[in-house]
Amino acid sequence: MLKFLLSIFFAWLLYKLVFDLIIPGYKVTKQVRRQMSDMQQHMRQQYEEQQGGQPGNSQQQAPPVQQKPADKGDYIDFEEIK
């Protein structure tokens, strides 16, 4: 009789462990991963819109930088002393 009660208790304990801890943990993990994926996709879309609206082209060239002519009046030559 005691063996039967212990087996019922362990079966109930296993049931509670699976349905109150493992399955909800799995569902939460799956939901968090999906939300992170959605957030990354949303951020990628925003970035592409800010870069000129060219989706799929993440390597865009920077606009050319205009270089001003160097002022040669106050130039001092530098030598490294070791």
N, C-alpha and C positions, 0 to 999 in steps of 0.2 A: 504494500500500500504506500509506504514511504517513497519507494523508488518511482512509483507512478506519479505521485505529487511533485517530486523533484523534476521529473521529466516534463510535466505540464508547466512548472514554474520556469524552467530553462527555455521551453518553447515560447512561452509568453515573453520572456526577457529578450529572446532573439527576435521575436516579432516586433517588439517596441524599438529595439536597436535599429532594425532595418527600416521600419516605416516612420520612425520619429527622428532619426539621425542621418542615416545614409542616403535615403532617397531625397529628402529635402536638401541636403548638402549638395547632391549631384545637380538638382534643379537650379539651385542658387548659382553654382559654379557655371553651369551652362548659360544662364541668363546674364551673368556678369561678362562672360566672354563675348556673348552676342552684342551687349551694349558697348563694350570696348571696341569691337570691330565696327559697329555703326558710328561711333564717335570718331574713330580714325578715318573712316571714309568721308564723314562730314568735314573734318578738318582738311583732308586732302582736296576736297571740292572747293572749300573756301580759299585755300592756298592757290589753286589753279585759277580761280576767278580773279584773285588779286594780281596774279602774274600775267594777266592779259587774256584770260579766257581760252587758253589753248589746252584742253584736257589731254592727258597722256604724254605731254612733252614737259618733263620736269627739268630738262637741261636747256634752259633758255640762256641766250647770250645777254650779257649786261650791256647797257647802252654805252657807247664810246665816251671815254673821259677826255675832256679837253685839257691839254697841257698848256700852261702858260709859259712863256719864255723865261728862262732863268735870268735873274738879275746878277750880272757879273761884277758889279761894283764892290761889294763887300765880301767877296769870297775868300776864305782862308783855307789853304791846303792843310789837310789833317794827316799826320803820320802817327802810327801806333808805336808806342815805346814799350819794349819788353824788358 
